[in-house]
Amino acid sequence: MAITHLKSGKPEAERAEDDAAVRATVESILKDIEARGDAAISDLSQKFDGVTRPGFRLTASEIEAAVNRVSTRDMEDIRFAQDQIRRFAQAQRASMTDIEIETLPGVILGHKNIPVQSVGCYVPGGKFPMVASAHMSVLTASVAGVPRIVASAPPVKGEPHPAIVAAMHMGGAHEIYMLGGIQAVGAMAIGTETIEPVHMLVGPGNAFVAEAKRQLYGRVGIDLFAGPTETMVIADDTVDAELCATDLLGQAEHGYNSPACLITNSRKLAEATLVEIDRLLAILPTRDTAAVSWRDYGDVILCDTHDEMLKVANDMAYEHVQVMTDRDDWYLENMHSYGALFLGPRTNVANGDKVIGTNHTLPTKKAGRYTGGLWVGKFLKTHSYQRVTTDAAAAMIGEYGSRLCMLEGFVGHAEQCNIRVRRYGGKNVPYGVAAE
């Protein structure tokens, strides 16, 4: 096996130091929110968002005013995107059915898919107001039937971002807040005097938001750890350097710490892509961000074979994986650790981010090894139930249950079974004796 790193980003040790600093900051802020509630939220909003106001929930008139500021064309585009996302989410929901079966005569088992009762949806702002994140979280929760959907996004230039508010409102949000970052997810999860806490937090965000969700997990549920975006391009010589460079930089512009990686078995393509990235960075309007991200978190990995490329890709488990090879279906069949796949040169990650219908809230930092991305099923809890409808079944299951409880030494458990055997299995079972 020959795997060559033609370019590497920051060493893992330096990345770990960055993570430790984020952890300490988040822990301190969450403690402040828990201790001081609304007062802490107000101070944090002033500090980080430059905004102070009596309350951070938008009124109906503020929502209406924001929606009215969105142009007709932008509203049409938002509706189109939401139509695609809704259509796919509804199909996913339809695939999740309640079941009930009779496993033995008189023994009924089943499960129900019940929506989470309240969800906090965070929509990032920062450099880029991520309108699409409102569709991905709020709309998907609405399709799942969540009865209380809370949405929050930071202000832009001191005001609610009109298109984000419109997308939240059209997606089905019941409460909309103008709060960003740690204070937003902290307020929704912990609650304050004026904000009722939610049962679950969802939505992407920067490293601080991702860490806040990690620290709040347990107090509330979360969708997944969705930190700074990651993109990977798996390519062979069926595509060119311009396409590869464009797809790498298209995600590197998200932030200063957005990993981007090219895996290829073509040295010619790898070297040409490095040259093409330099050319594009000279003209890209977001180069101040993308260049730093590529410098510190960019990788180009040259392999000998597709098998090697597959192994490296699965080991890295990146969020977005763009596959452009002569065997895209082979990668679809064999990739097992990733956020989402984008197959072939005709599609791209931006389609998934904004409009095509799949969800863009995806696992990062190798979380794709154990979870997929946000989807309608994340808002549903599958709860089982059981029912025994005949005396014979109660006695028969009770006998097995009693013996298995005694095998483990649980006498009280066994007696729960025994009393059913005595009551429903006839008069020959002595009191307090496990069924033989």
HELIX and SHEET records of a PDB file:
HELIX    1   1 GLU A   12  ARG A   36  1                                  25    
HELIX    2   2 ASP A   38  LEU A   44  1                                   7    
HELIX    3   3 SER A   45  ASP A   49  3                                   5    
HELIX    4   4 ALA A   60  ASN A   68  1                                   9    
HELIX    5   5 THR A   72  SER A   95  1                                  24    
HELIX    6   6 VAL A  131  ALA A  134  1                                   4    
HELIX    7   7 HIS A  135  LEU A  139  3                                   5    
HELIX    8   8 THR A  140  ALA A  144  1                                   5    
HELIX    9   9 PRO A  162  GLY A  171  1                                  10    
HELIX   10  10 GLY A  181  ILE A  190  1                                  10    
HELIX   11  11 ALA A  207  LEU A  216  1                                  10    
HELIX   12  12 ALA A  241  ALA A  252  1                                  12    
HELIX   13  13 ARG A  267  LEU A  281  1                                  15    
HELIX   14  14 ARG A  287  TYR A  297  1                                  11    
HELIX   15  15 HIS A  306  MET A  316  1                                  11    
HELIX   16  16 ASP A  328  ASN A  334  1                                   7    
HELIX   17  17 VAL A  349  LYS A  354  1                                   6    
HELIX   18  18 ALA A  367  ARG A  369  5                                   3    
HELIX   19  19 VAL A  376  PHE A  379  5                                   4    
HELIX   20  20 ASP A  391  LEU A  407  1                                  17    
HELIX   21  21 VAL A  411  TYR A  424  1                                  14    
SHEET    1   A 6 ILE A   3  LYS A   7  0                                        
SHEET    2   A 6 GLY A 298  CYS A 303 -1                                        
SHEET    3   A 6 ALA A 260  THR A 264  1                                        
SHEET    4   A 6 THR A 231  ALA A 235  1                                        
SHEET    5   A 6 HIS A 320  MET A 324  1                                        
SHEET    6   A 6 ALA A 340  LEU A 343  1                                        
SHEET    1   B 3 ILE A  99  LEU A 104  0                                        
SHEET    2   B 3 VAL A 107  PRO A 115 -1                                        
SHEET    3   B 3 LEU A 380  VAL A 388 -1                                        
SHEET    1   C 5 GLU A 175  MET A 178  0                                        
SHEET    2   C 5 ARG A 148  ALA A 153  1                                        
SHEET    3   C 5 SER A 118  TYR A 122  1                                        
SHEET    4   C 5 MET A 200  VAL A 202  1                                        
SHEET    5   C 5 GLY A 221  ILE A 222  1                                        
END                                                                             
